[in-house]
Amino acid sequence: MRRGMGPTVVIAVVAALAGITLLLWSSSSGSSLVGPPQSTWEPSVGMPDLPAVTQAPAEQVSGGELEESEGRAVDWLLIGFLVLVVAVVLMVLRMLANRGIREREPLTVEEDEELVALLEASGDDVRYRALAEGDPRNAVVACWVALEDAVRRSGLHQNPAETAAELTRRVLGRWEVDEAAIRELSEAYREARFSRHPVSEQQRDRAVGALERIHDDLRRRVLAEQARAAEEEAAAQEQGEQQAGRAGGVR
C-alpha cells in the first residue's frame, strides 16, 4: 500500500467515533435512535369533542413491546456497523504496519536488478536518443517501450490479465514513482502508438520530460537504499567494535 492511505485511516476513525458517540447517546437517553412518529396536532377551537377511544391494556402492552423491539433492532444494527468500522480500521492499520516492515527490509537480488534496469531504461542515453533521433512518434513510443523492456528483463511474474503497459505502470508505482509522470508518459505512448494524427515536437518534449521525472524518482530510491545500507553497515561495524572492546576488557 502506497501513499494515500492516511486519509482512509482518518475517515475510518472519524466514522467509528461518530458511531460510538451515537450509541452512547442512545444508551444514556434510554430511548432508541429511531422511534414511532410523535404527533403534535391539536384539534382546532370550536370543533366538537370526539369521544375518547380507550386503548385496551393488551393493545398497550403489545404497542410497548413493538417499540422496544424496534429500538433493540436499531441498536443491534448500530453495533454491527461499529464492528464493521472497527474491522476496517484494524485492517488498514495492519496494512500500514506491513508496509513499514517491507520498507525496512533490504532489497532482494531480483528487486535490485529490477530497479537498476528501470534506472538504465530511463537514463540519459535513452532520453538523448529520443530527443535527437527519429521522428517524434517513434521517439515517444521508444520512451515507454524502454521501460517495458526493462520490466520484461527483470523476470517479474505477469498476471495473464495484464498487458505489458499495465504491468509497467504497476512496477513503477511499486517504486513510488510520481503517478502523474507515469500517467503522462503512458498516455503519450498510447496516443503515438495507436492514433493516426501527427505527433508534434512538443509531445516529444513532454514525453522525454516525463521519462526524466521517472528517472529522478528511481534515482532517489536508489540513493535512499544505498544510504540505508551504509547506515546498517556502519551500525554493524560499531556493534562489532563494542563487542570486541568488551571481550578485551574481560580478559
C-alpha positions in Angstrom: 0.0 0.0 0.0 1.5 3.3 -1.0 0.7 6.9 -0.5 -2.9 8.0 0.0 -3.7 5.6 2.9 -3.6 8.4 5.5 -6.9 9.9 4.6 -8.5 6.5 4.6 -7.4 5.9 8.2 -8.7 9.4 9.2 -12.1 8.8 7.6 -12.4 5.3 9.2 -11.5 6.6 12.7 -13.9 9.5 12.4 -16.7 7.2 11.4 -16.0 4.9 14.3 -16.0 7.8 16.8 -19.3 9.1 15.4 -20.9 5.7 15.7 -19.7 5.3 19.2 -21.0 8.7 20.1 -24.4 7.9 18.7 -24.5 4.6 20.6 -23.6 6.2 23.9 -26.2 9.0 23.4 -28.8 6.4 22.7 -27.9 4.3 25.7 -27.8 7.3 28.1 -31.1 8.8 26.9 -32.9 5.4 27.4 -34.5 5.7 24.0 -33.9 4.2 20.6 -32.4 6.3 17.8 -35.5 5.6 15.7 -38.9 5.5 17.2 -42.6 5.9 16.1 -43.5 9.5 15.0 -44.8 11.8 17.7 -47.9 13.8 16.6 -48.1 17.4 17.7 -51.5 18.0 16.1 -54.2 19.6 18.3 -57.9 20.0 17.4 -59.0 23.4 16.3 -61.1 25.6 18.6 -64.8 25.1 18.1 -64.6 21.6 16.8 -66.9 19.2 18.6 -65.3 17.0 21.1 -64.8 13.4 19.8 -65.4 10.6 22.1 -62.2 9.3 23.6 -61.0 5.9 22.5 -59.8 3.8 25.3 -57.0 1.5 24.3 -57.2 -2.0 25.7 -54.4 -3.0 28.1 -53.4 -5.8 25.8 -53.0 -3.4 22.9 -51.0 -1.0 25.1 -48.6 -3.8 26.1 -48.2 -5.0 22.5 -47.5 -1.5 21.3 -44.9 -1.0 24.0 -43.3 -4.3 23.1 -43.2 -3.4 19.5 -41.5 -0.1 20.2 -39.0 -1.8 22.5 -38.2 -4.5 19.8 -37.8 -1.7 17.2 -35.4 0.1 19.5 -33.4 -3.1 20.1 -33.2 -3.8 16.3 -31.8 -0.3 15.7 -29.3 -0.7 18.4 -28.1 -4.1 17.0 -27.8 -2.5 13.6 -25.7 0.3 15.0 -23.5 -2.2 16.9 -23.0 -4.2 13.7 -22.0 -1.0 11.9 -19.5 -0.2 14.6 -18.0 -3.7 14.4 -17.6 -3.3 10.7 -15.9 0.1 11.0 -13.5 -1.2 13.7 -12.6 -4.2 11.5 -11.8 -1.9 8.6 -9.7 0.4 10.8 -7.7 -2.6 12.1 -7.2 -4.0 8.6 -5.9 -0.6 7.4 -3.6 -0.3 10.4 -2.3 -3.8 9.7 -1.6 -3.0 6.1 0.3 0.2 7.2 2.3 -1.9 9.6 3.1 -4.5 6.9 4.2 -1.7 4.6 6.5 -0.3 7.2 8.1 -3.7 7.7 8.5 -4.1 3.9 10.1 -0.7 3.6 12.7 -1.6 6.4 13.6 -4.9 4.7 16.6 -4.8 2.4 16.1 -5.3 -1.3 16.3 -8.7 -2.7 18.6 -9.5 -5.6 15.7 -9.6 -8.0 14.3 -6.2 -6.8 17.7 -4.7 -7.0 18.2 -5.9 -10.6 14.7 -4.6 -11.5 15.5 -1.2 -10.0 18.8 -0.9 -11.8 17.2 -2.0 -15.1 14.5 0.7 -14.8 17.1 3.3 -13.9 19.1 2.4 -17.1 16.0 2.4 -19.2 15.1 5.9 -18.2 18.7 7.2 -18.2 20.5 9.9 -20.2 21.3 7.8 -23.2 17.7 6.8 -23.8 16.4 10.3 -23.3 19.1 11.8 -25.6 18.2 9.3 -28.4 14.5 10.1 -28.0 15.3 13.8 -28.4 17.9 13.6 -31.2 16.9 10.6 -33.3 13.9 9.7 -35.4 10.5 11.4 -35.8 8.5 12.4 -32.7 6.1 9.5 -32.9 8.8 6.9 -32.8 10.6 8.8 -30.0 7.5 8.9 -27.8 6.9 5.2 -28.3 10.6 4.4 -27.6 10.4 6.2 -24.2 7.7 3.9 -22.9 8.9 0.7 -24.7 12.3 1.1 -23.0 10.6 0.8 -19.6 8.5 -2.2 -20.7 11.7 -3.9 -21.9 13.4 -3.3 -18.5 10.4 -4.8 -16.7 10.4 -7.8 -19.0 14.1 -8.4 -18.5 13.7 -8.3 -14.7 11.6 -11.5 -15.0 8.8 -10.2 -12.8 5.7 -12.5 -12.9 3.0 -11.0 -15.0 -0.7 -11.5 -14.4 -2.3 -13.1 -17.5 -5.0 -10.4 -17.4 -2.4 -7.6 -17.5 -1.0 -6.0 -20.6 2.7 -5.0 -20.8 1.7 -1.4 -20.2 -0.4 -2.2 -17.1 2.5 -4.3 -15.7 4.9 -1.5 -16.3 2.7 1.0 -14.5 2.3 -1.4 -11.6 6.0 -1.9 -11.3 6.8 1.8 -11.5 4.1 2.5 -8.8 5.8 0.0 -6.5 8.9 2.0 -6.6 6.9 5.1 -5.6 7.4 6.9 -8.9 5.3 10.0 -9.4 2.0 8.8 -10.7 1.5 12.0 -12.8 4.7 11.3 -14.7 3.7 7.6 -15.3 0.2 8.6 -16.5 1.6 11.4 -18.8 4.1 9.1 -20.5 1.7 6.1 -20.8 -1.0 8.3 -22.3 1.6 9.9 -24.7 2.7 6.4 -25.7 -0.9 5.2 -26.4 -1.6 8.3 -28.5 1.6 8.0 -30.5 1.2 4.2 -30.9 -2.4 4.0 -31.9 -3.5 7.3 -33.3 -3.3 8.4 -36.9 -2.8 12.2 -36.5 0.8 13.6 -36.5 2.8 13.7 -33.3 4.4 17.1 -32.6 7.8 18.0 -31.2 6.1 19.4 -28.1 4.6 16.0 -27.5 8.1 14.5 -27.8 9.5 17.0 -25.3 6.7 16.3 -22.8 7.3 12.5 -23.1 11.0 12.9 -22.6 10.3 15.2 -19.6 8.0 12.7 -18.0 10.7 10.0 -18.5 13.2 12.3 -16.8 10.9 12.7 -13.8 10.5 8.9 -13.6 14.3 8.6 -13.7 14.8 11.1 -11.0 12.3 9.3 -8.7 14.1 6.0 -9.3 17.4 7.6 -8.7 16.2 9.0 -5.4 15.1 5.5 -4.4 18.5 4.0 -5.3 20.3 6.7 -3.3 18.0 6.1 -0.3 18.6 2.4 -0.4 22.4 3.0 -0.6 22.3 5.4 2.3 20.3 2.9 4.4 22.7 0.1 3.5 25.6 2.3 4.6 23.9 3.1 7.9 23.3 -0.5 8.6 26.9 -1.4 7.7 28.2 1.3 10.0 25.9 0.2 12.8 27.0 -3.4 12.5 30.7 -2.3 12.4 30.2 -0.2 15.6 28.4 -3.0 17.3 31.3 -5.4 16.4 33.8 -3.0 17.8 31.9 -2.6 21.0 31.7 -6.4 21.4 35.4 -6.7 20.7 36.1 -4.0 23.3 34.0 -5.7 26.0 35.7 -9.0 25.2 39.1 -7.3 25.6 38.1 -5.8 28.9 37.0 -9.2 30.3 40.5 -10.5 29.6 
